[in-house]
């Protein structure tokens, strides 16, 4: 594959993070359908990811791939389960008896940390996964695979109110030991674009600007909370699937309820 990008990164001098992070820049050379200049757009990622970013950028895509892209703690799992149901003709039994990460692998998981390579090689899992593939990612537009933009793979993007995303992300990162700081210190990191997978606003605004592209579906955590049924119907249209009858939609809402999703 001819490289349609150039990459560079600088290490972040952030003592609160439990392993080295870097500010990564990928110049897409106008491949991404967006007006803003991405040549200097950066994303805060683990240093190990920055060193191995070519593996993501050169990930071999398929014409029928669908990506669910969000920032962390912005409804990722909820939307993955919703999109998987639509793509798989509302197979509630399989959706209830198989692990979501097996049905919708996390694209960049094993490139985030060296120790993840032996734990779960998601790139290899994705190569073996039958089409149509549903792929999870937290990456910004400029860092997503080149094939996604060349093949115009479908992308479902979920945004979330910044205040709720901030609180949820803080508890998540501290819970898994990536950071060990007060919420006030994390707020300073967050507001100064030093947190993980930031800048926050740029991540969402890129996809908001592309919301009218035929391969982009932009929605929000709040809209899913308020009117999930309409989001399901929208996804059916977006993914080329028939809108099911009301009985199946009722079952889908039960399957996707907070009580049910807690066990996934």
C-alpha distance (Angstrom), angle and dihedral (degrees) to the residues before:
residue distance angle dihedral
X1 . . .
X2 3.81 . .
X3 3.78 109.7 .
X4 3.78 110.5 -113.0
X5 3.77 92.8 -177.6
X6 3.78 145.7 49.0
X7 3.79 124.6 -143.6
X8 3.79 137.1 -153.6
X9 3.78 135.9 163.6
X10 3.79 142.7 -175.5
X11 3.79 126.3 -156.5
X12 3.78 117.4 -107.0
X13 3.78 115.2 -124.2
X14 3.79 93.5 -140.7
X15 3.80 115.8 138.6
X16 3.82 95.0 -172.8
X17 3.81 94.3 69.5
X18 3.79 116.7 91.0
X19 3.83 95.6 -138.6
X20 3.83 133.1 21.3
X21 3.79 117.9 -70.5
X22 3.78 129.4 -169.6
X23 3.78 138.8 -159.6
X24 3.82 103.2 -120.5
X25 3.80 125.1 -161.1
X26 3.82 123.5 -168.6
X27 3.80 117.8 -174.5
X28 3.82 105.9 -152.1
X29 3.82 96.0 -170.5
X30 3.82 93.0 -129.4
X31 3.81 94.0 -53.3
X32 3.82 92.2 126.0
X33 3.86 111.0 75.5
X34 3.78 95.8 -122.9
X35 3.79 133.9 115.1
X36 3.78 98.1 -142.1
X37 3.79 118.4 91.6
X38 3.80 109.2 -103.4
X39 3.80 95.7 179.7
X40 3.80 91.3 99.9
X41 3.81 98.7 27.7
X42 3.79 109.3 129.1
X43 3.79 134.6 -164.9
X44 3.80 126.1 -162.0
X45 3.81 107.3 -125.3
X46 3.81 137.9 155.0
X47 3.80 111.2 -77.4
X48 3.80 88.9 -121.7
X49 3.82 89.4 58.4
X50 3.81 91.8 48.6
X51 3.81 90.0 53.5
X52 3.81 91.3 49.4
X53 3.81 100.7 37.1
X54 3.83 92.4 118.3
X55 3.80 88.1 71.0
X56 3.81 89.2 61.1
X57 3.80 97.1 39.8
X58 3.82 90.6 50.3
X59 3.80 94.9 44.0
X60 3.81 107.4 139.4
X61 3.77 109.4 -115.3
X62 3.79 131.4 -160.7
X63 3.78 128.8 -141.2
X64 3.81 92.7 -114.3
X65 3.83 98.8 46.1
X66 3.80 117.8 131.0
X67 3.80 121.8 -161.7
X68 3.78 127.5 -159.4
X69 3.80 106.1 -155.2
X70 3.80 124.5 -173.9
X71 3.73 140.9 139.5
X72 3.82 112.3 -102.4
X73 3.81 116.2 -73.8
X74 3.79 94.2 14.1
X75 3.80 99.7 115.4
X76 3.79 98.8 -70.8
X77 3.80 98.7 145.3
X78 3.79 92.7 40.8
X79 3.79 92.9 53.6
X80 3.81 93.8 42.0
X81 3.80 90.5 56.2
X82 3.81 91.3 45.2
X83 3.80 94.1 48.9
X84 3.80 92.2 44.4
X85 3.81 90.9 54.7
X86 3.79 91.4 51.4
X87 3.81 93.3 47.0
X88 3.81 91.6 47.4
X89 3.80 99.2 47.2
X90 3.82 93.9 -104.8
X91 3.79 96.1 -62.1
X92 3.81 94.5 179.4
X93 3.80 94.1 173.6
X94 3.79 94.6 57.5
X95 3.79 90.1 40.4
X96 3.80 89.7 56.3
X97 3.80 98.4 42.9
X98 3.81 104.2 41.4
X99 3.80 129.1 66.1
X100 3.79 114.3 -103.9
X101 3.81 93.7 -136.4
X102 3.82 87.9 60.3
X103 3.80 91.7 50.4
X104 3.82 95.6 42.1
X105 3.83 110.2 22.2
X106 3.80 122.3 -155.4
X107 3.81 104.1 -112.0
X108 3.81 100.5 -149.5
X109 3.81 99.3 31.2
X110 3.80 100.0 112.2
X111 3.82 93.6 40.2
X112 3.82 91.9 58.2
X113 3.80 95.4 73.8
X114 3.80 134.0 8.8
X115 3.81 92.7 -127.7
X116 3.82 89.8 58.4
X117 3.81 90.8 63.9
X118 3.80 92.9 79.1
X119 3.80 94.5 34.9
X120 3.80 99.2 59.2
X121 3.80 125.4 -13.7
X122 3.77 98.7 -157.2
X123 3.80 93.4 178.1
X124 3.79 89.9 61.1
X125 3.81 91.2 43.1
X126 3.80 89.8 53.7
X127 3.82 91.3 50.4
X128 3.81 89.4 57.3
X129 3.81 96.4 40.9
X130 3.79 115.1 109.7
X131 3.79 119.6 -118.1
X132 2.91 137.1 -66.7
X133 3.79 90.5 52.2
X134 3.79 123.5 -161.9
X135 3.80 110.2 -154.2
X136 3.80 129.6 -166.6
X137 3.80 121.6 -147.2
X138 3.80 140.4 162.7
X139 3.81 94.0 -166.9
X140 3.78 125.6 122.7
X141 3.80 121.3 -115.2
X142 3.80 95.3 -95.3
X143 3.82 93.6 52.4
X144 3.81 99.1 47.5
X145 3.84 118.1 104.8
X146 3.79 118.3 -70.1
X147 3.82 90.2 -129.7
X148 3.80 90.6 59.9
X149 3.81 90.0 63.4
X150 3.81 96.2 37.0
X151 3.81 93.8 49.6
X152 3.82 92.9 35.0
X153 3.78 92.3 -128.3
X154 3.78 114.9 -165.5
X155 3.78 115.7 -95.0
X156 3.80 126.2 -164.5
X157 3.79 110.2 -162.8
X158 3.81 123.7 -166.9
X159 3.80 120.5 -165.2
X160 3.81 126.2 -171.1
X161 3.80 139.0 -160.4
X162 3.78 105.1 -83.2
X163 3.82 94.9 -130.6
X164 3.79 93.5 54.8
X165 3.81 92.1 42.2
X166 3.82 90.2 51.3
X167 3.82 95.1 52.1
X168 3.80 94.3 43.3
X169 3.82 92.8 47.0
X170 3.80 92.1 49.3
X171 3.79 92.7 54.7
X172 3.81 91.1 43.7
X173 3.82 96.7 50.6
X174 3.81 93.0 43.9
X175 3.81 90.7 44.7
X176 3.81 93.1 57.9
X177 3.79 93.4 39.9
X178 3.81 100.4 -112.5
X179 3.82 90.7 124.7
X180 3.78 131.6 19.1
X181 3.79 106.0 -168.5
X182 3.79 139.8 111.1
X183 3.78 120.3 -86.2
X184 3.82 88.1 -112.0
X185 3.81 90.8 56.9
X186 3.79 90.4 46.5
X187 3.82 89.7 51.4
X188 3.81 88.7 56.9
X189 3.80 90.6 50.9
X190 3.80 90.9 46.0
X191 3.80 95.5 49.5
X192 3.79 93.0 46.1
X193 3.82 94.7 50.0
X194 3.82 92.7 -113.7
X195 3.78 96.3 119.2
X196 3.80 127.5 101.5
X197 3.83 116.3 -69.7
X198 3.78 91.4 1.0
X199 3.07 154.5 170.4
X200 3.81 83.9 91.7
X201 3.81 100.5 -163.0
X202 3.80 96.6 45.0
X203 3.80 90.9 54.4
X204 3.81 93.0 59.1
X205 3.81 98.0 33.5
X206 3.81 91.9 57.8
X207 3.79 91.7 59.5
X208 3.79 92.8 39.1
X209 3.79 88.0 57.5
X210 3.82 88.7 51.8
X211 3.81 94.8 44.9
X212 3.83 92.8 112.7
X213 3.80 94.0 53.2
X214 3.84 108.5 112.4
X215 3.82 92.2 -123.8
X216 3.84 95.9 49.1
X217 3.81 125.6 82.3
X218 3.80 112.4 -173.7
X219 3.79 121.0 -167.5
X220 3.79 139.6 142.9
X221 3.78 141.1 -119.9
X222 3.80 87.7 -119.9
X223 3.80 92.9 55.0
X224 3.80 90.6 49.8
X225 3.81 89.1 50.9
X226 3.79 92.6 49.1
X227 3.81 102.0 40.1
X228 3.80 113.4 6.5
X229 3.79 93.0 161.0
X230 3.79 92.4 61.7
X231 3.81 90.7 47.6
X232 3.82 89.3 52.8
X233 3.81 90.4 51.4
X234 3.81 90.7 47.3
X235 3.79 90.2 52.2
X236 3.81 91.3 50.8
X237 3.80 89.6 56.6
X238 3.81 93.3 42.2
X239 3.81 93.1 49.2
X240 3.80 95.1 42.3
X241 3.79 96.3 -111.9
X242 3.83 127.7 134.4
X243 3.79 116.2 -103.3
X244 3.83 105.9 -111.1
X245 3.78 126.3 -130.6
X246 3.80 122.4 -88.6
X247 3.81 93.6 -97.4
X248 3.80 91.8 59.5
X249 3.80 90.8 43.5
X250 3.81 89.1 53.2
X251 3.80 89.9 51.9
X252 3.81 90.8 46.5
X253 3.79 91.1 54.9
X254 3.80 90.5 50.3
X255 3.81 90.9 48.0
X256 3.82 90.3 50.1
X257 3.80 97.2 43.5
X258 3.80 119.0 123.3
X259 3.78 90.2 -111.0
X260 3.80 91.5 55.1
X261 3.81 95.5 40.7
X262 3.81 92.2 54.9
X263 3.80 88.5 73.5
X264 3.83 95.2 50.9
